[in-house]
Amino acid sequence: MASKLTAIVMAAGKGTRMKSERPKAIMPLLGQPLASYVLRALEQAGVEPIIVVVGHGADEVKQALGENYLYALQSEQLGTGHAVMQAIPHLPPDALYVLIAAGDSPLVTPEVFQSLYETAVQTDAACALATALLDDPTGYGRILRNERGDVIGIVEEKDAAPEQKAIREVCTSFYCFRADALRDALPRLSNQNAQGEYYLTDVIGILAEQGARVVAWQSPDPTLLLGVNNRWELAQVGNTLRMRILKQLCSDGVTVVDPATTYIEPTVQIGRDTVIEPNTHLRGNTAVGANCTLGPDLYLQDCTVGDNCRLFRSHIIQARIESDVSVGPFAHIRPGTVLHNGVRVGDFVEIKNVEVGEGTKVLHLTYLGDATIGKGTNIGAGTITCNYDGERKHRTVIGDGVFVGSHATLIAPLTIGDGAYIAAGSPITDDVPPESLAIARSYQTVKAGWVRKRRESKHGAGGTEQ
C-alpha cells in the first residue's frame, strides 16, 4: 500500500454489555487482546502509522497492545465522530488517505483494508465505506441511497424511521477517507440525535450534501466485518477464528483429527505431518516441529518442540523439548525445563526447572525440581529431588549413565557422579563419586516363624484370635 496511508482504530469504549471491569479492547480472544486482531490485519496490509484511540482504561489498553502504535486519548466517550477528532492531530501531514476501523471486529482481514483503499483510489472518492447485507440488521446503522443508488447517508438504528429500519444494507464501521475530506467534515458534526453523540456515520451525509463522492464496497462475506458486543458474540467469533486457524494449518500440511475439540492460538507454529489429536490446547508462543503427534488431552503453552515428538495427556508450560521426545500420560512439565533429544517422560511425573540429558528416562511417579541430569540416565519410579529446605531452594546434579533406583530421595544440594548407582529406597544426603554405589537404608531383618509364635503366645495367655 501507499506510504501516505494511515489508519485510526477506535478502542476507547467500556463495553458495558461485556459486564467486565476489563476494557473491551483487551478482552481476551484466543489468548490475544480483542483489538489486536484488527491491528494485525492493518499491519499485514502494510498500513502505518496506526493511531489507536483509547479512553476507558487507557493505560491498561496501551500496555496490552504495545508500543508499535500512536495513541490518542478520548477522555470522554462522546461518540465515534468525537473519537476520530481526537486522532486527527496525530495524522502525518502528508497523509492522503485514512482507514478507520472499529477495534472490536476481529474477523477482518488484510484484504478488506486493501479493497477499501483500492476502491477509494480507483473511484477518486472522498470516502469508500464497507457495507454488508444482513438478514437481521438490528443494531447497525442503515445505508441510505438516492434513486440513482448513490450513497447519501447513514442513519443509526435509534434515529431510524420504521421504513429505514427495514433496510438490510448496513454500515460496518470500516471506512477509507481521503484525509482532506475527513478533516473538513469532522468540525461540521452535531450531537443533535437520540444518543446526544457525535456520530462518525454523519460524516457520510455531510460529504454527500457537499457533492463529494461516497462509494460503498460491499463485502462478499459479511462475517468479516461483524463487531463483538457481548461475551456470547465473543465466543462465537472465537470459534470462527479457531476454525480459520485450523483450516490454514491443514492447508499447510498439519492433520487435525477433531477440529471441534482442538484449540490453537494464532501465535502457534506447527510443522508438516504433525498430527493434532482431540482435546489438544496449544497456546502462546509455541513452536512445534514436523512429524509430531500431539494429544489427545494435551495442554502446551509457550513451548518449543522439535521433530518426531509424542506428547499426550500432559500439561506442559514454558519448556524446551528437543526431537524424538516422548511425554505422557499424565505428566506435568513446568517452566524452565529442557528435555534433550530422545528423553522419555512417563506417567505421573512432575519436572520443574530441570535440564534432562539426551536419552534419559523418567518413566514413573517422580518429582524432579531444580536439577541437571546427564545423558543416558535412568530415574527409577518414585524418585524425588528434595530441592527446598524450608527457606531456600538447592540444586541436584546427576551425571551421565547414572542408575537411580526406585523410591530414592535425593536431598539437595547434591552431586551424583557419572555411572553411579543409587540403591532403591535410599535417602541420599552426601555427594556420590562416579561409578560408586550409594546405599542409605537399614538392613532387612527376617525373623522366621515370628507370626506363628506370636499367635501361639496370645492363645496361651487366654487370648482369642480376632
Backbone torsions as a table, in degrees:
resi	resn	phi	psi	omega
1	MET	NA	164.7	-178.2
2	ALA	-65.6	146.9	-179.4
3	SER	-70.4	-15.8	-178.1
4	LYS	-97.4	24.2	174.9
5	LEU	-106.0	128.5	177.7
6	THR	-125.3	178.9	-177.4
7	ALA	-143.9	149.8	173.1
8	ILE	-122.0	126.7	178.6
9	VAL	-114.7	124.8	-178.1
10	MET	-88.2	114.3	-176.3
11	ALA	-140.6	37.4	-174.7
12	ALA	-98.6	-10.7	-171.5
13	GLY	-72.7	156.1	178.4
14	LYS	-80.8	-32.2	-177.5
15	GLY	73.3	56.2	-174.3
16	THR	-55.5	-38.7	-176.8
17	ARG	-71.9	-11.3	173.2
18	MET	-74.3	-21.7	-178.8
19	LYS	52.9	57.9	-176.7
20	SER	-143.2	150.5	172.1
21	GLU	-76.9	-16.3	-179.4
22	ARG	-80.3	135.7	176.8
23	PRO	-57.5	144.2	-176.1
24	LYS	-57.3	-39.5	-174.6
25	ALA	-60.0	-22.6	-177.1
26	ILE	-118.7	20.9	170.0
27	MET	-58.3	134.2	-175.2
28	PRO	-72.2	135.3	177.9
29	LEU	-138.9	109.6	-174.9
30	LEU	49.8	44.0	174.4
31	GLY	81.3	1.2	-178.0
32	GLN	-122.9	152.3	173.5
33	PRO	-61.7	142.9	-176.5
34	LEU	-51.7	-47.9	-175.8
35	ALA	-69.5	-17.5	-176.4
36	SER	-64.6	-25.9	-179.1
37	TYR	-68.7	-40.6	176.7
38	VAL	-66.1	-43.5	-180.0
39	LEU	-62.1	-41.1	179.6
40	ARG	-65.8	-39.8	178.5
41	ALA	-63.3	-39.8	176.7
42	LEU	-64.6	-43.3	178.9
43	GLU	-62.4	-42.4	179.4
44	GLN	-67.0	-23.9	175.7
45	ALA	-82.9	-1.7	176.7
46	GLY	83.8	21.8	-176.9
47	VAL	-89.8	133.2	172.0
48	GLU	-163.5	148.4	-5.2
49	PRO	-75.6	165.5	176.1
50	ILE	-114.3	126.4	-179.2
51	ILE	-104.8	123.4	179.6
52	VAL	-105.8	123.6	177.5
53	VAL	-88.5	119.0	-178.6
54	VAL	-116.6	156.6	179.8
55	GLY	-151.9	-86.5	179.0
56	HIS	-62.7	124.7	-179.2
57	GLY	60.0	42.2	-172.2
58	ALA	-55.4	-46.8	-177.3
59	ASP	-63.7	-40.5	179.6
60	GLU	-64.7	-40.0	179.7
61	VAL	-65.5	-45.8	-178.9
62	LYS	-62.2	-40.2	179.2
63	GLN	-64.8	-39.4	-178.0
64	ALA	-72.0	-36.9	-175.4
65	LEU	-85.5	-23.6	173.7
66	GLY	99.1	-177.1	-169.7
67	GLU	-98.3	8.1	-175.9
68	ASN	-83.6	1.9	-172.9
69	TYR	-127.6	160.0	168.5
70	LEU	-87.9	147.2	-178.4
71	TYR	-123.2	135.0	174.5
72	ALA	-117.9	134.5	-175.9
73	LEU	-95.8	125.1	170.0
74	GLN	-105.7	92.2	-172.8
75	SER	-67.8	-32.5	173.5
76	GLU	-117.4	132.4	-179.6
77	GLN	-85.4	91.8	-175.9
78	LEU	-108.7	23.3	176.0
79	GLY	115.2	166.5	-176.9
80	THR	-68.0	-36.9	177.0
81	GLY	-63.5	-42.1	177.2
82	HIS	-63.0	-37.2	178.2
83	ALA	-61.4	-44.9	-179.8
84	VAL	-66.1	-34.2	177.3
85	MET	-57.3	-37.0	-178.1
86	GLN	-68.4	-24.8	-177.7
87	ALA	-87.3	-20.4	-174.5
88	ILE	-55.2	-42.7	179.7
89	PRO	-61.3	-18.6	-178.0
90	HIS	-90.9	-6.3	179.7
91	LEU	-66.1	137.7	174.2
92	PRO	-60.8	143.3	-178.8
93	PRO	-58.4	-29.7	-177.3
94	ASP	-95.3	11.4	178.8
95	ALA	-64.3	128.4	178.1
96	LEU	-98.0	-38.1	-179.1
97	TYR	-131.2	149.1	-178.9
98	VAL	-129.3	117.3	170.8
99	LEU	-83.0	136.3	175.9
100	ILE	-123.1	131.7	-176.6
101	ALA	-139.7	149.6	171.5
102	ALA	-81.2	139.3	-178.2
103	GLY	-77.9	-3.1	-176.1
104	ASP	-107.9	29.4	-179.6
105	SER	-122.3	76.1	-169.0
106	PRO	-74.6	-9.1	-178.9
107	LEU	-86.6	-5.9	-177.7
108	VAL	-63.4	146.8	-177.8
109	THR	-116.3	162.6	176.0
110	PRO	-57.2	-32.5	-178.5
111	GLU	-63.8	-31.5	177.0
112	VAL	-62.0	-47.7	-179.0
113	PHE	-67.0	-38.3	177.6
114	GLN	-63.2	-41.4	-179.3
115	SER	-67.0	-41.1	177.9
116	LEU	-61.4	-46.5	-178.9
117	TYR	-63.9	-46.2	-179.5
118	GLU	-62.7	-38.5	178.1
119	THR	-63.0	-44.3	179.8
120	ALA	-62.5	-43.2	-177.4
121	VAL	-69.7	-46.6	-175.1
122	GLN	-67.5	-29.5	-179.3
123	THR	-97.9	-1.6	-177.0
124	ASP	52.5	44.4	-176.4
125	ALA	-89.2	149.4	170.9
126	ALA	-69.7	-27.7	177.7
127	CYS	-155.1	135.1	166.3
128	ALA	-113.7	124.8	-178.5
129	LEU	-118.7	145.4	179.6
130	ALA	-85.1	129.2	177.4
131	THR	-124.3	165.7	178.2
132	ALA	-145.3	148.6	173.8
133	LEU	-96.9	117.8	-177.5
134	LEU	-117.2	139.7	174.6
135	ASP	-66.0	-35.2	176.6
136	ASP	-123.1	96.8	-176.3
137	PRO	-85.9	10.9	-176.2
138	THR	-53.8	131.3	176.9
139	GLY	95.2	-12.4	-177.0
140	TYR	-104.7	152.0	171.3
141	GLY	-70.2	140.1	-177.1
142	ARG	-94.6	143.1	178.6
143	ILE	-81.9	126.9	178.3
144	LEU	-103.2	131.7	179.6
145	ARG	-126.9	153.5	175.2
146	ASN	-88.6	-174.7	-176.0
147	GLU	-64.8	-21.1	177.4
148	ARG	-86.5	-5.4	-178.8
149	GLY	89.7	5.7	178.5
150	ASP	-75.1	143.7	174.8
151	VAL	-72.0	124.8	-179.3
152	ILE	-120.5	-3.7	179.1
153	GLY	168.0	176.5	176.3
154	ILE	-134.6	134.5	176.4
155	VAL	-116.1	127.1	177.2
156	GLU	-70.1	151.8	-173.3
157	GLU	-58.4	-39.6	-177.6
158	LYS	-68.6	-17.1	179.1
159	ASP	-106.0	0.6	-172.5
160	ALA	-82.7	142.4	171.5
161	ALA	-75.8	161.7	-178.7
162	PRO	-53.7	-42.2	-179.2
163	GLU	-69.1	-28.6	177.0
164	GLN	-74.0	-33.2	177.4
165	LYS	-65.1	-19.2	178.5
166	ALA	-77.9	-11.7	179.7
167	ILE	-69.1	133.3	-177.0
168	ARG	-94.6	-17.8	179.4
169	GLU	-81.9	125.2	-172.5
170	VAL	-123.6	158.2	172.3
171	CYS	-83.3	137.7	-175.1
172	THR	-113.4	10.9	177.3
173	SER	70.1	24.4	173.0
174	PHE	-121.3	127.0	-175.9
175	TYR	-140.2	155.9	164.6
176	CYS	-128.6	108.0	-179.1
177	PHE	-99.6	145.7	163.0
178	ARG	-70.2	131.1	-170.0
179	ALA	-58.9	-41.0	-178.6
180	ASP	-67.7	-35.3	178.5
181	ALA	-66.8	-39.0	179.0
182	LEU	-66.1	-45.6	179.2
183	ARG	-60.6	-36.5	-178.1
184	ASP	-74.0	-35.1	-172.9
185	ALA	-83.4	-32.6	-173.9
186	LEU	-57.5	-42.3	179.8
187	PRO	-65.2	-13.3	-178.8
188	ARG	-88.0	-4.4	-178.8
189	LEU	-66.5	149.1	176.7
190	SER	-126.9	154.3	176.4
191	ASN	-104.1	23.6	179.4
192	GLN	-84.8	79.2	-179.7
193	ASN	-153.4	178.8	-174.0
194	ALA	-61.3	-29.7	-177.5
195	GLN	-91.6	-15.3	-174.6
196	GLY	66.3	31.6	-176.1
197	GLU	-121.4	165.2	174.3
198	TYR	-93.3	107.1	-176.4
199	TYR	-85.0	130.4	170.6
200	LEU	-64.6	-31.6	-179.6
201	THR	-60.6	-26.6	179.3
202	ASP	-67.9	-19.7	177.3
203	VAL	-60.2	-33.0	-179.3
204	ILE	-62.1	-46.4	178.1
205	GLY	-63.4	-39.5	179.0
206	ILE	-61.5	-45.3	179.6
207	LEU	-64.1	-42.6	-179.4
208	ALA	-63.3	-40.1	179.3
209	GLU	-64.7	-29.0	178.5
210	GLN	-80.7	-4.7	-178.4
211	GLY	85.8	7.4	177.2
212	ALA	-73.7	152.6	-176.6
213	ARG	-84.7	128.9	175.3
214	VAL	-123.4	126.2	-178.6
215	VAL	-123.5	153.2	178.5
216	ALA	-107.4	134.7	169.5
217	TRP	-108.1	114.0	-174.6
218	GLN	-93.6	120.7	-176.9
219	SER	-68.1	132.1	175.9
220	PRO	-68.0	-18.8	178.8
221	ASP	-129.7	97.5	-176.4
222	PRO	-59.3	-26.1	-177.3
223	THR	-63.7	-24.1	-179.9
224	LEU	-63.5	-22.1	-171.7
225	LEU	-108.3	0.2	-174.1
226	LEU	-71.7	140.6	176.8
227	GLY	-92.0	166.2	179.7
228	VAL	-114.4	123.7	-176.6
229	ASN	-118.2	-19.6	-179.0
230	ASN	-146.2	176.1	-173.3
231	ARG	-70.2	-30.1	177.6
232	TRP	-68.3	-42.1	176.0
233	GLU	-64.4	-35.0	176.3
234	LEU	-61.4	-42.7	178.8
235	ALA	-65.1	-41.2	-180.0
236	GLN	-65.5	-42.8	177.6
237	VAL	-64.3	-39.6	177.3
238	GLY	-59.0	-40.0	177.8
239	ASN	-64.8	-41.4	178.4
240	THR	-63.1	-44.2	177.7
241	LEU	-62.6	-40.2	179.6
242	ARG	-60.4	-44.8	179.5
243	MET	-66.1	-34.7	177.7
244	ARG	-63.6	-43.8	179.3
245	ILE	-63.7	-45.9	-177.8
246	LEU	-65.8	-38.9	178.1
247	LYS	-62.1	-42.7	178.9
248	GLN	-65.0	-40.7	177.6
249	LEU	-60.7	-43.5	178.2
250	CYS	-62.2	-39.6	177.3
251	SER	-63.5	-26.8	-178.8
252	ASP	-90.6	3.3	175.1
253	GLY	102.5	17.1	176.9
254	VAL	-102.9	139.4	177.1
255	THR	-95.6	125.3	176.1
256	VAL	-113.7	108.4	-172.8
257	VAL	-68.0	-43.7	-177.2
258	ASP	-138.5	91.8	-178.5
259	PRO	-56.1	-31.5	-175.4
260	ALA	-63.4	-26.4	-177.1
261	THR	-116.8	19.1	-178.3
262	THR	-111.9	125.2	-175.9
263	TYR	-120.2	107.7	-178.3
264	ILE	-127.8	124.6	-178.0
265	GLU	-81.3	158.9	-174.0
266	PRO	-66.7	-15.6	-179.6
267	THR	-85.6	-3.1	-175.1
268	VAL	-85.6	141.0	175.9
269	GLN	-119.6	137.0	-176.5
270	ILE	-137.1	135.0	-179.4
271	GLY	-80.9	168.2	-177.6
272	ARG	-64.9	152.5	176.4
273	ASP	63.7	13.3	170.1
274	THR	-80.4	141.0	-178.7
275	VAL	-110.7	127.4	178.5
276	ILE	-104.2	111.0	-180.0
277	GLU	-82.2	167.8	-176.6
278	PRO	-58.8	153.4	176.1
279	ASN	58.3	45.0	175.9
280	THR	-106.7	134.5	179.9
281	HIS	-120.4	117.6	178.3
282	LEU	-118.8	119.0	-170.0
283	ARG	-131.4	161.9	172.3
284	GLY	66.2	-150.9	-178.3
285	ASN	-87.1	71.3	-178.5
286	THR	-106.6	133.8	176.8
287	ALA	-127.8	125.7	-176.5
288	VAL	-118.4	138.2	-178.4
289	GLY	-78.5	-161.6	-176.1
290	ALA	-92.5	154.5	171.5
291	ASN	59.3	35.5	175.0
292	CYS	-96.8	161.8	168.5
293	THR	-121.5	118.4	-177.9
294	LEU	-113.9	124.6	-179.1
295	GLY	91.2	-179.3	6.5
296	PRO	-73.2	166.1	172.2
297	ASP	59.5	55.2	-177.9
298	LEU	-121.5	138.0	172.8
299	TYR	-120.9	120.9	-176.3
300	LEU	-132.0	123.2	-177.4
301	GLN	-137.0	128.4	175.4
302	ASP	54.2	50.3	-178.0
303	CYS	-124.0	156.5	166.4
304	THR	-114.5	135.4	-176.2
305	VAL	-130.6	130.8	-179.7
306	GLY	-78.3	-161.0	-178.4
307	ASP	-85.5	156.1	170.4
308	ASN	59.3	37.8	178.8
309	CYS	-98.3	153.4	177.1
310	ARG	-126.3	106.6	-178.1
311	LEU	-123.2	126.1	-177.5
312	PHE	-154.5	149.8	178.0
313	ARG	45.6	50.5	-176.6
314	SER	-145.4	164.6	-178.9
315	HIS	-121.0	115.4	-172.1
316	ILE	-131.6	124.2	-177.1
317	ILE	-132.0	131.6	172.2
318	GLN	50.2	52.7	179.0
319	ALA	-122.3	155.6	172.6
320	ARG	-112.4	120.4	-176.0
321	ILE	-120.1	121.1	-179.1
322	GLU	-83.3	-159.9	-171.8
323	SER	-85.6	157.3	175.1
324	ASP	59.3	36.5	-179.7
325	VAL	-102.8	142.5	175.5
326	SER	-119.2	130.6	177.7
327	VAL	-134.3	127.0	174.5
328	GLY	124.6	168.1	0.7
329	PRO	-85.0	162.6	170.7
330	PHE	60.7	41.8	174.5
331	ALA	-100.3	150.6	176.7
332	HIS	-122.9	106.5	-178.6
333	ILE	-105.3	116.5	-170.4
334	ARG	-102.1	171.5	-174.2
335	PRO	-55.0	146.1	176.6
336	GLY	87.4	2.2	-177.3
337	THR	-86.3	139.3	174.2
338	VAL	-125.3	122.4	176.6
339	LEU	-111.1	111.1	-176.8
340	HIS	-78.3	176.2	-173.7
341	ASN	-50.9	134.4	172.0
342	GLY	77.1	6.7	178.4
343	VAL	-68.1	143.8	174.8
344	ARG	-122.0	124.2	177.6
345	VAL	-120.8	126.6	-173.1
346	GLY	-106.1	-150.7	-169.3
347	ASP	-77.1	139.5	175.7
348	PHE	56.2	48.2	176.2
349	VAL	-114.5	132.6	174.4
350	GLU	-117.2	129.5	-178.7
351	ILE	-130.7	128.9	-178.7
352	LYS	-135.5	121.7	174.4
353	ASN	55.3	51.1	-177.6
354	VAL	-128.2	137.6	170.4
355	GLU	-100.8	117.8	-176.4
356	VAL	-107.6	122.0	-173.3
357	GLY	-72.0	166.1	-175.7
358	GLU	-55.9	131.5	174.8
359	GLY	75.1	4.4	-179.2
360	THR	-75.9	147.3	-178.5
361	LYS	-116.8	131.6	174.8
362	VAL	-133.5	87.5	-160.6
363	LEU	-100.5	-19.8	-173.2
364	HIS	-149.7	133.9	157.5
365	LEU	48.1	52.2	-170.5
366	THR	-130.6	145.6	168.6
367	TYR	-117.4	123.1	174.7
368	LEU	-123.0	121.6	179.2
369	GLY	-136.2	135.9	176.5
370	ASP	53.1	64.3	-175.5
371	ALA	-144.4	160.6	169.7
372	THR	-124.0	125.9	-176.5
373	ILE	-123.6	133.1	-175.3
374	GLY	-78.0	-166.5	-177.1
375	LYS	-80.8	148.6	170.3
376	GLY	59.6	28.2	179.9
377	THR	-94.2	148.5	177.0
378	ASN	-115.2	121.8	178.0
379	ILE	-102.9	114.9	-174.0
380	GLY	-72.8	164.2	-178.5
381	ALA	-59.1	136.8	175.4
382	GLY	80.8	8.9	179.3
383	THR	-71.1	140.9	178.3
384	ILE	-132.1	132.4	166.1
385	THR	-94.5	118.0	178.8
386	CYS	-87.0	93.8	-170.8
387	ASN	-96.1	-9.2	-173.3
388	TYR	-123.5	125.2	-177.9
389	ASP	-98.6	11.5	-178.8
390	GLY	102.0	-19.4	178.5
391	GLU	-128.3	-42.4	-176.9
392	ARG	-132.4	158.5	175.1
393	LYS	-100.9	144.9	-177.0
394	HIS	-128.7	159.8	-173.4
395	ARG	-105.5	146.4	174.2
396	THR	-111.0	133.2	177.9
397	VAL	-118.7	121.6	180.0
398	ILE	-119.7	129.7	-174.0
399	GLY	-79.3	-166.9	178.5
400	ASP	-77.7	147.4	171.6
401	GLY	62.2	27.6	-179.7
402	VAL	-85.5	143.1	172.7
403	PHE	-111.0	116.7	177.3
404	VAL	-107.3	115.3	-177.1
405	GLY	-70.1	164.2	-177.4
406	SER	-59.8	144.9	174.4
407	HIS	60.9	32.3	173.2
408	ALA	-83.0	144.2	178.0
409	THR	-116.4	113.8	-174.8
410	LEU	-104.2	109.2	-170.0
411	ILE	-98.2	108.9	-175.2
412	ALA	-77.6	155.8	1.8
413	PRO	-74.5	141.5	-171.1
414	LEU	-156.6	140.3	174.1
415	THR	-127.9	129.3	177.7
416	ILE	-117.0	121.9	-173.7
417	GLY	-73.4	168.9	-179.6
418	ASP	-58.6	139.2	173.1
419	GLY	73.0	7.2	-178.6
420	ALA	-74.4	158.4	174.5
421	TYR	-117.7	134.0	174.2
422	ILE	-113.4	119.6	-176.7
423	ALA	-67.6	146.1	-179.9
424	ALA	-57.4	142.9	175.7
425	GLY	75.0	15.5	-175.1
426	SER	-98.1	130.3	168.0
427	PRO	-88.2	113.8	-173.9
428	ILE	-102.5	122.3	-177.5
429	THR	-114.3	-19.7	-176.3
430	ASP	-115.0	153.9	178.7
431	ASP	-57.1	147.6	-179.4
432	VAL	-116.5	120.4	-179.5
433	PRO	-66.2	162.1	177.3
434	PRO	-56.7	146.3	175.3
435	GLU	54.5	32.2	178.4
436	SER	-111.6	155.8	173.4
437	LEU	-103.0	126.3	177.2
438	ALA	-111.8	123.7	176.9
439	ILE	-125.8	129.2	178.9
440	ALA	-139.7	78.5	178.6
441	ARG	-159.7	156.8	179.6
442	SER	-74.7	153.2	179.2
443	TYR	-69.6	145.5	177.9
444	GLN	-77.2	133.9	175.8
445	THR	-114.6	130.0	179.1
446	VAL	-115.4	121.3	178.5
447	LYS	-107.0	100.2	-176.0
448	ALA	-64.1	134.6	175.9
449	GLY	73.4	7.7	-175.3
450	TRP	-59.8	-40.7	-177.5
451	VAL	-66.3	-43.0	-179.9
452	ARG	-64.7	-42.5	-179.4
453	LYS	-64.7	-39.0	179.1
454	ARG	-64.2	-40.1	-179.6
455	ARG	-66.8	-41.7	-179.1
456	GLU	-66.7	-37.0	-179.8
457	SER	-66.6	-34.9	179.5
458	LYS	-68.8	-39.8	177.9
459	HIS	-66.5	-39.2	-179.2
460	GLY	-65.5	-26.2	-179.8
461	ALA	-88.9	9.5	178.7
462	GLY	87.3	8.0	179.7
463	GLY	-81.9	162.7	177.1
464	THR	-120.1	143.1	178.9
465	GLU	-78.5	128.5	-179.7
466	GLN	-84.2	NA	NA
